[in-house]
């Protein structure tokens, strides 16, 4: 099985196990619903950061594609860590707005960099 596929399945299974475990802990009265939401959503942010870290390591033959992967990887790592951190410490309403904004900003940086490389290639 592909190494990337194994990692992806591990993240998916891990988040499901985490969600079930946190739900069970809530039913036993160890944590409240707010904590369950924060932990599971924060894990999603860490998953985005993990995928962003893996992206530049994938083999791509084109120099432009490697540049995009590096920028995209860094933007996803940073936005995923911001997302996880905000969900860990900020009020829920703020976490929704700032967390989603961080992910959208990471995507926008990557798309903007792609468009700038495309414009440079057309002028060259």
C-alpha positions as CSV (number, residue, x, y, z in Angstrom):
1,X,0.0,0.0,0.0
2,X,1.2,3.5,-0.8
3,X,3.0,5.3,2.1
4,X,0.8,8.5,1.6
5,X,-2.4,6.5,1.6
6,X,-1.4,4.7,4.9
7,X,-0.8,8.1,6.5
8,X,-4.1,9.5,5.2
9,X,-6.0,6.5,6.5
10,X,-4.2,6.7,9.8
11,X,-5.3,10.4,10.2
12,X,-8.9,9.6,9.2
13,X,-9.1,6.6,11.6
14,X,-7.3,8.5,14.3
15,X,-9.8,11.4,14.2
16,X,-12.7,9.0,14.2
17,X,-11.3,7.2,17.3
18,X,-10.6,10.6,18.9
19,X,-14.1,11.8,18.3
20,X,-15.6,8.5,19.7
21,X,-13.3,8.6,22.7
22,X,-14.1,12.2,23.4
23,X,-17.9,11.5,23.1
24,X,-17.5,8.6,25.5
25,X,-15.6,10.9,27.9
26,X,-18.4,13.4,27.7
27,X,-21.1,10.8,28.4
28,X,-19.2,9.8,31.5
29,X,-19.0,13.4,32.6
30,X,-15.2,13.9,32.3
31,X,-15.4,16.7,29.7
32,X,-18.1,19.0,28.4
33,X,-19.4,19.3,24.8
34,X,-17.3,22.5,24.2
35,X,-14.1,20.5,24.9
36,X,-15.1,17.7,22.6
37,X,-15.7,20.2,19.8
38,X,-12.4,22.0,20.4
39,X,-10.3,18.7,20.5
40,X,-11.8,17.2,17.4
41,X,-11.8,20.4,15.3
42,X,-8.2,21.1,16.6
43,X,-7.2,17.7,15.4
44,X,-8.5,18.6,11.9
45,X,-6.2,21.6,12.0
46,X,-3.2,19.4,12.9
47,X,-4.2,17.1,10.0
48,X,-4.1,20.1,7.6
49,X,-0.7,21.0,8.9
50,X,0.5,17.4,8.5
51,X,-0.7,17.3,4.8
52,X,1.0,20.7,4.2
53,X,4.2,19.3,5.6
54,X,4.0,16.3,3.4
55,X,3.2,18.2,0.2
56,X,6.7,19.5,-0.7
57,X,8.1,16.1,-0.1
58,X,6.2,14.5,-3.0
59,X,8.2,14.0,-6.1
60,X,7.4,16.4,-9.0
61,X,9.5,16.7,-12.1
62,X,8.9,20.3,-12.9
63,X,10.8,23.1,-11.1
64,X,7.7,25.3,-11.1
65,X,5.6,22.5,-9.6
66,X,8.2,22.0,-6.9
67,X,8.1,25.7,-6.1
68,X,4.3,25.7,-5.8
69,X,4.5,22.6,-3.6
70,X,6.9,24.3,-1.2
71,X,4.8,27.5,-1.0
72,X,1.6,25.5,-0.7
73,X,3.1,23.2,1.9
74,X,4.3,26.1,4.1
75,X,1.0,28.0,3.7
76,X,-1.0,24.9,4.7
77,X,1.3,24.1,7.6
78,X,1.0,27.6,9.0
79,X,-2.7,27.9,8.4
80,X,-3.3,24.5,9.9
81,X,-1.4,25.3,13.0
82,X,-3.2,28.6,13.4
83,X,-6.5,26.8,12.9
84,X,-5.6,24.2,15.6
85,X,-4.3,26.9,18.0
86,X,-7.4,29.1,17.6
87,X,-9.7,26.2,18.3
88,X,-7.7,25.3,21.4
89,X,-7.8,28.8,23.0
90,X,-10.2,31.2,21.4
91,X,-14.0,31.5,22.0
92,X,-16.0,29.3,19.6
93,X,-17.4,32.1,17.5
94,X,-13.9,33.6,17.2
95,X,-12.4,30.2,16.4
96,X,-14.9,29.6,13.6
97,X,-14.1,33.0,11.9
98,X,-10.4,33.1,12.5
99,X,-9.8,29.4,11.9
100,X,-11.7,29.3,8.6
101,X,-10.0,32.6,7.7
102,X,-6.6,31.1,8.3
103,X,-7.4,28.1,6.1
104,X,-8.8,30.3,3.3
105,X,-5.7,32.5,3.6
106,X,-3.4,29.5,3.1
107,X,-5.4,28.5,0.1
108,X,-5.3,32.1,-1.3
109,X,-1.5,32.3,-0.9
110,X,-1.1,29.1,-2.8
111,X,-3.4,30.1,-5.6
112,X,-1.9,33.6,-5.8
113,X,1.6,32.1,-6.0
114,X,0.4,29.7,-8.8
115,X,-1.0,32.7,-10.7
116,X,2.1,34.7,-10.3
117,X,4.3,31.8,-11.6
118,X,1.9,31.5,-14.5
119,X,2.1,35.2,-15.3
120,X,5.9,35.1,-15.2
121,X,5.9,32.0,-17.5
122,X,3.8,33.9,-20.1
123,X,6.0,36.9,-20.1
124,X,9.2,34.9,-20.4
